[in-house]
């Protein structure tokens, strides 16, 4: 995963492992990196969505709207296609602090709770997982720049050993107290083994988009999710088996 952006920081950007968390775009940040490293001359107009919307979205229609703009009116800034909404105006704490302190626009605390993604472009469902258990300390202990080197820890860095062996989520990746974990999963679970679906997102529980609201093609609940960093997500379970369009949208 060292060849990608940090998913917790850049969310659904194409080159991160968080592409299930919103509308996936090829962002300006990746274009800028390729340009700054002298690999390409970037054409930023080609950033944004990689796949056009499906169906008749109405984008090709022309509308005539007469508006009486007040004196001194300044048109709002038009965001470029590669603009990344993830973390927009969330401040330094979004990057430097714990994901547990994120606003509820990003952080979710009830498994299978329906809402929207942070950018309000996709219908989404909250994904909280429990039972996290690792056979050994898998967390990297530092920089490992060469192919042959090993980032394996020489000392235990995970401070959450399980009574039966192995490790749960280390304290820095725990976002629920016992009551919160039970409420998130709707039953008794182990708080130290309960968190988000993806290690690439530092196990922060977030919503997964399953239908893009800009598409007119009806959802059957089987699409969405994208690349989640190798962490498997069972959308059928998250959606409660509700593949009927009306059930997915509260009908």
C-alpha positions in Angstrom: 0.0 0.0 0.0 3.0 2.3 0.1 2.4 3.1 -3.6 -0.8 4.9 -2.9 -2.1 8.0 -1.1 -3.1 7.6 2.6 -6.8 6.7 2.3 -7.7 8.3 5.6 -6.5 11.6 4.3 -7.6 11.5 0.7 -10.7 9.2 0.8 -12.1 8.4 -2.6 -9.2 9.8 -4.7 -8.4 7.1 -7.3 -4.9 6.5 -6.1 -5.9 5.9 -2.5 -7.4 2.8 -0.9 -10.6 4.6 0.1 -12.5 4.7 -3.1 -15.7 3.2 -1.6 -16.2 6.3 0.6 -17.6 8.6 -2.1 -17.6 9.3 -5.8 -14.2 8.1 -7.1 -12.3 10.8 -8.9 -8.8 11.2 -10.4 -8.0 14.2 -8.3 -5.8 17.3 -8.9 -3.4 16.1 -6.2 -2.4 13.1 -8.2 -2.1 15.2 -11.4 0.1 17.7 -9.5 2.3 14.9 -8.1 2.9 13.4 -11.6 3.7 16.9 -12.8 5.9 17.9 -9.9 8.0 14.7 -10.3 8.6 15.5 -14.0 6.7 12.4 -15.2 4.0 14.2 -17.1 2.7 17.6 -18.1 -0.8 17.4 -16.5 -4.0 18.4 -18.3 -6.1 19.2 -15.3 -9.3 19.4 -17.4 -9.1 15.6 -17.7 -9.4 15.1 -13.9 -12.6 14.1 -12.2 -14.9 11.2 -12.9 -13.4 8.3 -14.9 -16.8 6.9 -16.0 -19.7 9.0 -17.3 -23.1 8.8 -15.6 -25.5 6.2 -16.9 -28.8 7.0 -18.4 -30.3 10.4 -19.3 -29.1 12.6 -16.5 -30.3 15.8 -18.2 -26.9 17.3 -18.3 -27.1 17.8 -22.1 -30.3 19.9 -21.9 -30.2 23.6 -22.1 -32.1 25.7 -19.6 -32.9 29.3 -19.8 -33.2 31.0 -16.4 -33.6 34.7 -16.0 -32.2 36.0 -12.7 -32.2 39.5 -11.3 -28.8 39.6 -9.8 -28.3 42.4 -7.2 -25.7 45.0 -7.7 -22.2 43.8 -6.7 -23.1 40.1 -7.2 -20.1 37.9 -7.4 -20.6 34.4 -9.0 -19.6 31.5 -6.8 -16.3 29.8 -7.4 -16.6 26.9 -9.8 -14.7 24.0 -8.5 -12.5 22.1 -11.1 -13.4 18.5 -12.0 -10.5 17.2 -10.0 -11.5 19.0 -6.8 -11.5 16.6 -3.8 -14.3 17.1 -1.3 -12.9 14.7 1.2 -11.8 16.7 4.2 -12.8 20.1 2.7 -12.8 22.8 5.3 -12.4 20.3 8.1 -9.2 22.0 9.4 -5.9 20.6 10.5 -7.4 18.3 13.1 -8.9 16.2 10.3 -5.4 15.3 9.2 -3.4 15.5 12.4 -6.0 14.2 14.9 -7.9 11.0 15.4 -10.6 9.9 13.0 -12.8 9.4 16.1 -13.0 13.2 16.3 -14.3 13.6 12.8 -17.7 15.2 12.2 -20.7 12.9 11.5 -20.4 13.9 7.9 -17.5 11.4 7.8 -17.6 9.3 10.9 -20.5 6.9 11.5 -21.4 4.9 14.5 -24.2 2.5 13.6 -23.7 -0.5 11.4 -26.1 -0.6 8.4 -27.3 2.9 9.0 -28.3 4.6 5.7 -27.3 8.1 4.8 -25.2 9.9 2.1 -21.5 10.0 1.4 -19.6 13.1 2.6 -19.9 14.7 -0.8 -23.7 14.1 -1.0 -23.3 12.4 -4.3 -24.0 8.8 -3.4 -26.5 6.9 -1.3 -24.4 5.2 1.4 -24.5 2.7 4.3 -22.4 2.8 7.5 -20.0 -0.1 7.8 -18.8 -1.1 11.2 -17.0 -4.5 11.7 -16.4 -6.5 14.8 -14.2 -9.4 15.6 -11.0 -7.8 14.3 -8.1 -10.2 15.3 -4.6 -10.3 14.0 -2.3 -13.4 14.2 0.6 -11.2 15.1 1.7 -7.6 15.2 1.2 -6.6 11.6 1.6 -2.9 12.0 4.7 -1.4 10.4 7.4 0.1 12.6 8.8 2.6 10.1 10.1 3.5 6.7 10.9 0.6 4.4 12.1 2.1 1.1 13.7 -0.9 -0.6 12.0 -4.0 -2.0 14.1 -6.4 0.0 13.7 -4.8 3.4 11.3 -5.9 6.1 9.2 -3.4 8.1 8.5 -6.2 10.7 8.6 -4.9 14.2 11.3 -6.0 16.5 9.1 -5.2 19.5 5.4 -5.4 20.2 3.7 -2.2 19.0 0.1 -3.4 19.3 -1.0 -2.6 22.9 -4.2 -4.8 22.7 -3.2 -8.5 23.1 -6.2 -10.8 23.2 -6.7 -13.3 26.0 -6.9 -16.2 23.5 -3.8 -15.0 21.6 -3.1 -12.6 18.8 -4.1 -8.9 18.9 -7.2 -6.8 18.5 -7.2 -3.2 17.3 -4.5 -1.1 19.0 -5.7 1.8 21.1 -4.9 4.4 18.4 -7.3 2.6 16.1 -10.2 2.2 18.6 -13.1 4.6 18.2 -15.8 3.0 20.5 -16.1 2.5 24.2 -18.0 -0.6 25.3 -21.4 1.0 25.2 -20.7 2.6 21.8 -19.5 -0.7 20.3 -22.6 -2.5 21.5 -24.8 0.2 20.1 -23.0 0.2 16.8 -23.5 -3.5 16.3 -26.8 -3.9 18.0 -25.6 -6.4 20.5 -22.8 -7.4 22.9 -19.4 -7.2 21.2 -15.8 -6.6 22.2 -15.0 -2.8 21.9 -11.3 -3.5 21.3 -12.2 -5.5 18.3 -14.8 -3.2 16.8 -14.1 -0.5 14.2 -14.3 0.4 10.5 -14.1 -2.0 7.6 -10.7 -1.0 6.2 -7.1 -1.0 7.6 -6.2 1.5 4.9 -8.6 3.9 6.5 -7.1 3.2 10.0 -10.3 1.4 10.8 -12.3 4.6 11.0 -15.9 3.6 10.6 -17.2 5.5 7.5 -20.1 5.2 5.0 -19.7 3.2 1.8 -21.5 4.5 -1.3 -23.6 2.0 -3.2 -25.4 4.2 -5.7 -24.3 7.4 -7.4 -27.2 9.9 -7.3 -26.0 11.5 -10.5 -26.9 8.4 -12.4 -30.5 7.8 -13.5 -30.0 4.1 -13.7 -31.9 2.5 -10.8 -29.8 0.9 -8.1 -30.1 -2.7 -7.2 -27.7 -2.4 -4.3 -25.0 -4.5 -5.9 -22.7 -1.8 -7.2 -20.5 0.7 -5.3 -17.7 0.0 -2.8 -14.9 0.1 -5.2 -11.3 -0.7 -4.1 -11.3 -0.9 -0.3 -7.7 -1.7 0.2 -8.0 -5.4 0.1 -10.5 -5.5 3.0 -13.6 -7.5 2.0 -17.0 -5.8 2.3 -20.2 -7.8 2.1 -22.6 -5.3 0.6 -25.5 -7.8 0.6 -25.2 -8.0 4.4 -24.7 -4.3 4.8 -27.9 -3.6 2.8 -29.7 -6.2 4.9 -30.5 -8.2 1.8 -32.6 -5.3 0.5 -31.9 -5.3 -3.2 -35.3 -4.0 -4.0 -35.1 -0.4 -5.1 -37.9 0.8 -2.9 -36.5 -0.8 0.2 -33.1 0.7 -0.4 -34.6 4.2 -0.5 -37.0 3.8 2.4 -40.2 2.9 0.4 
